[in-house]
Amino acid sequence: MKFIIDAQLPFALAKLLLSKQLDVIHTDHLPNKERSGDEEIRKISEKENRIVITKDLDFLDSYYIKGIPRRLLLVTTGNINNKRLLSIFESNLEMILELFLTYTFVELDNYELIGHE
């Protein structure tokens, strides 16, 4: 699976996923870095078949209204420190990958993973 991580999530998340041999890019890898707009991220996700990882609810709106991105991981943990966020991802990564075999929209919060139809 391939991922693109939105700017409001830490670059350390990309490092974590890369360490698990996943194909991932962070907006910091893009020419406009953290100023990369949602439309640019959507285009890359479509062109390269990447799952968008974001906290930005605008992606949820476009997922439901336009079907773009085709696959979405919405992080709804609220404001937590990066160490806790990375711990949540590491603890749930296997299940996240498994859920994307069935669902196109997965939500990750502080306590659970939810696969949405």
Secondary structure as UniProt FT lines:
FT   STRAND          2..5
FT   TURN            7..8
FT   HELIX           11..19
FT   TURN            20..21
FT   STRAND          23..26
FT   HELIX           27..29
FT   TURN            31..32
FT   HELIX           33..35
FT   HELIX           38..48
FT   STRAND          51..54
FT   HELIX           57..66
FT   STRAND          72..75
FT   HELIX           82..99
FT   TURN            100..102
FT   STRAND          105..108
FT   STRAND          113..116
//
